[in-house]
Amino acid sequence: MVGRWGGDEFIVVLDSGLAEAQSHIERLQKWVFGEYTVQLGTDPPKVNMDAALGLVEWQPRGTVKEVLGRADAAKYQEKTAARVAGER
């Protein structure tokens, strides 16, 4: 299930284990992320497509609020790691 969560945030719910979900994410990153040339006028700009992803697994007796909070924290952790890596 895929839906827009708000602004530029989306949520994807998979019926799978964590390892399979990670495999889906890696495939998505290879397929979508990267540099694209936008065919616009005589000087086509290049656009880099990237995103931070927060992958978490549903915990027994967990609430939707808890899983979304953990996913949000994981997303921001990935954003911070990417920013630090880019500064090197």
N, C-alpha and C positions, 0 to 999 in steps of 0.2 A: 504494500500500500504506500503510495506517495502522495504528499500534500504540501501545500505552501503553509509554512508556520507563521510567517509574518515578515514583511520587508523583503530582505534577500535571503531569508532562512527557509529551508525545506526540511521535512521530516520523512524518513523512509523506514517503514516497519517491515522486517523480514521474518519469515517463519523458518528460522534456521539457527544453528549454533553459531558461536562466536567465530570459529575458524572459517566456516563457510561464508559468513557475512564479511569477514576480512578479505576473503578471496573476491567477493563481489565488488568491494570497494577498490581493490587494486586494479581490477579489470576496468572499472569506471574511470579511475584516474588515468590509466593508459589511453583510454578511448577518448576522453573529453579534455583533460588538462593539457595545456601546451600553448604554443604561440600560433595565432591565426592571422592571416592577412585579410583585411576587409576590403573587398573590391569596391572602392569608392573614389571616383574621380581619377585624376592622373597620378596622384601620389598616395597610393593605398596605405593606410596606417596598419601597424601590427598591434594586435591585442593579445595580452597574455591571459589565459583562462586558468584560474586556480580557485581553490576553496579549502577551508578548514572543515574537517569532518570529525564529529564526536561519536565514536562507536562504543556502545555499552550493551550489556546483556541484561535482560529482564531477570530480576531476582525473585525467588519465591516469596510470597507475602509482601512484595514491594508494591508501591503505589505508582500510578502514572506520574504524579508530581515528582517522586524520587527519581524515577528513571530518566525523566526529562532533565532534571537538575544535574544528574551525573553526565548525561550526554552533552549538556551545555558546558559543563566544567571541562570535559574531555576536548570539546571543540576549541575552547579558549586556550587550553594547554597546548594544543597543536598549533594554534595561531602564534603563540609566544615562541614555541620551538622553531617555527619557520622563520620568524622575524630575527631571532638570535642567529640562526644558521645563515641568513642573508647578510648579516653584518660582518661575517668572517671574511 
